[in-house]
Amino acid sequence: MSKLRKYIDIGANLTDTMYSGIYNGNKKHEPDLLQVLKRSWQSGLDKIIITGGNLEESRKALELAITSEHLYTTVGCHPTRCKEFEEHREGANSYLEKLKDIIITGGNKVVAVGECGLDYDRLNFCPKDIQLKYFNLQLSLTKTFNLPLFLHCRNAAEDLYAVLVNYPGVKGVVHSFDGSYEEAYQNLETVKLLPSNRILLETDCPWCEVRPSHAGYKFISKENLVMPTVKKEKWNPEQMVKSRNEPCNIRQILDIVASIRNANIDLLCEQVFDNTMELFFKKDNK
């Protein structure tokens, strides 16, 4: 066994109903978030940043974050949900003000604005013009509160860049990216080209489990493939649910990145930890 490393998962959707035992609207087992978090801390997670995907999720994420010194949250509205600004009964400005209220209430528990950005692969959920309008509106929050951004970008790298150049000095991370190396360099083929001081890690749980069919699976160490899982119908609180990702799997992501880069895994882990602290937890970011 390797020594226990310290991790920060920068993107965990802990408010998702799967952690309440509900899958596609059907209850399969009892809530088990406490067990999920227990496995996280036992696996070396030092901090977890909960993703706020809209107003309601941001509220719930903050409620959860204040229950543990290890939990933090983002506050914002995902691009595919930006119609919520216009559908809000009190109007778009009220929606924004309510996001502001969560940030103010949360204080140091809120470490970023997001998840916000652009998603042109799913325009059926929200048209491009509405995404752009309310992405720009949310960027006012990063200026107001001096917070970094937790960004989403799918098939929209050019427009994302065109918006962000109007906000010089803004900091953040693009957690979902599908552009080229020249645009922002994040995929298996190019991750080895990333400067080591720009790498952060996330699980995006309960989604994005690394499966045997995925290109990075072969890089996962044997010790990080042995976590026992059960089907949700045969739920056991002491075991992971099959196909439901958890923060403890951040170890697999480190394995993959270290192998691709041919890097010393312990030194890389320390570098990534420092990178994450610098972006999200350094006091002068507040």
N, C-alpha and C positions, 0 to 999 in steps of 0.2 A: 504494500500500500504506500502511496505517495503521502507526503506530509499534507495536512489540511490547509488548503489554499483559501484565500479570502476573495469572495466574488461580490459584484453588484449587478443584479439583473435590472437593466434600465427600462425594460418593457414587459410588464406582466399584467394581464387583464384579469386581475383577481376578483373583480366584481361580476365576472361572467357567471351565468346561472349554472354552469357545469359544476362549479365548486359548491353549489347548493344542492347538487344531485339531480338537476333538471336538464334534460337533453331534448332539444327540439320541442319544448313545451311539456314533456312527459317526465314525471318524477321517477327516477330509477333507484335512488338511495338517499340516505340522510346527508345533510350538509357536512362537509369534511375539510373545510378550509383550515381549521386548526391543525389537522394532521398534515395537510399539505405544507403549511408553514413550519411545522416541527421538522419535517423531512428537509426543508430548505435550510434551516439553521444548522441541522446536523451535517449537511453537505458543504458547509462553509460559506453560505450566503451571509454577508454582513449587512447588506441593505437590499431592499427591493423597491423599485419605483413602479407604482400602480398607474396604469394608463387611464386617463380620463378621455372618453370618446365622445361625450356630449355633456349637456348640463346636468342631467340626472346622474350619469355615471361619475361625473366629477364630484358631485355631492357625496355619492356613496363611497367613492375612493377616499375622500378626505375622512369620512366617518371611520373607515377601516384603518387609514394611516395613523390616526391619533391613538389607536389601541396598542401600538408597539413602537418602541424607539427605533426599530429597524425598518419601518415602513414609511414611504413617502409617496407623493402623487404628482401627476401633471394635471392641468386644468385646461380644457379646450373642447373644440368640436371637430370631429373627423370630417374630411371633405365630403364624403358620401352622405353625411347627415346635416349638411349646412342648410337644407330647406327648413330645418327647425327654427332658424333665426326668423324666417318670414311667417312661419306657422305659429309662432309663439303668440299666445293670446294678448300679450301686452306689447308686442312688436319686437323688432330686431334689436333696437337699442336697449330695451329692457333685458333681453336675453344676454347681451354683452355685459350689462351692469350686474346681472346675477353671477356671471362667470367672475367678474371682478370681486364680488362679495365673497365668493368661495376662496379666492386667492388671499384676500385680506384676512378672512377668518382663519385660514390655514397657516398663515405665517411661514415659518421655516419648514413646515411639512409640505409645502408646495414648491417644487424645485424646477418646474418648467411650464411653458405654455404649450399646449398640445393635447391630444394629437391633432395637428392641423396640417394643411397642405393642399395638394391637388391629386386627384385620381381620375384620369381620363379613360381608364379601362372600365369604369362602372358609372358612366354618365346616365344610365337608366335610373340610378338612385338620386342623382343630383346633377343638373345641367352645368356645363362649364362656366357660364357667366355667373351663376350663383356661387359656385365654388370659389372663383376668383374674388368676387365681391367680399365674401365673408372670411376668406383667408387674409385679405388685406385688413379687414376690420379687426381680426384677432391679433394681427401683428402690432396693433396699438398697445396690446397688453404687455408685450415684451419690452416696449419702451417705457410704459408707465411703471412697471414693477422691476425692471432690470433683470428679467428672467431669460434663461436660454430657451430655445425652441426644441420641441420634440416633433419632428416633421415626417410627413407621409408624402411619397411621390411615386405615382405609377403612370408611366407613359406621358409624363408631363414635365420632364426635366428642364426643357427650354423655358417654359412659362414660369416654373418655380424659380429659376435663376433670374428671369426678368423681373419678378416681383421682389426678390430678396436684395437685389443690387440697390434698391431704393432705401434699404435699411442698413447703411454702413455700420460696421462694428457689432452687428447682431451675431450671437453665438448659438450653436445648437448641434443637433444630430439628425440626419435623415435616416429614420429607422426602417423605412420600407422604400427601397430604391430599385429601379430597373433600367437605369440609363447606362451609358458607356463609361469606360474608364476615364475618358477625358472630362465627362460631365460630373462624375462623383465617385467613381471607381469601386463599386461594391458588388462583387459576386465571387464565386469560387475561383474562377480563372484569374482574377486580378487582385484578390485580397492580399496576396503576397507583396503587391506593389504599394500597399498603403503604408504611409509612415507609421511607425509603431506608436507614436504619441497621438495618433488620431483614431485608434481602435477602441471601441466600446463593445460590450457584449449584452445580448438579450435572448430571452426564450420566446417572447411573444405568446406565452402560454395563455389559455389552454390550447392555442393553435400551434402550428409550425413544428410539430414533433419531427425529429429526424428519423426517417424510416429507412428500411433496408434498400429501397429503390432509389434513395437520394444519393447524389454524388458524394456528399461528405460523409456518409455513414461508415465507409471503410476506414476512415481516419479515427474513429472513436476507439478508445482503449478498452480492453476487455473488462477492466474493473468498473468502467462506467456504462457497461452494457448489461450488468447483472441485476439491476433493480427489478424485483419481482412485480408483475402486473396481473390484474384480473379484469375480466369483462365487467362492465358497469352493472350488469344483471346479477353478478356474483360478488358484489362489492364487499370489500374488507377494509375497514378504516386504516389498517396498518400497511396497506399495499397501494401502489399507484394504479389508477384506472387505465386500462389499455386504450391507447390512442388519444388520451387526454394529457397534454403536456403539463409539466410543472416546473417551477423555478429551479429545483434541484438538478434539472437537466442542463443547466448552464455549464456544468462540467464537460458535457459532450461538445458544446460549442467551442470551449477553449481547446479541447483536444483537436478539433477540426482545424481551427485557425493556426494553432501551433504547428501542426503537421504540414499544412500547406506552405507555411512560411519557413519550415525547417528551423524553428526557433526553440530555444530552451523554454520549456513550458512554465517553469516556476518564475523565470525572469519576465516572460510575457504576461503572466497572471498579475505580477506586481505592477507592471507598466500599465496594463488595462485598468487596474484598480485606481492607480494614481490619476490616469486620464479622466476617469469617471468622477473622482473627487474634485478634480480641477474644474470640470465643466458644471457640475450640478451642486456641489456642496461647498465650494470656496466662498467665503463670506463676502468678498467684494463683488460677487455675482448678484448679490441681493440688493 
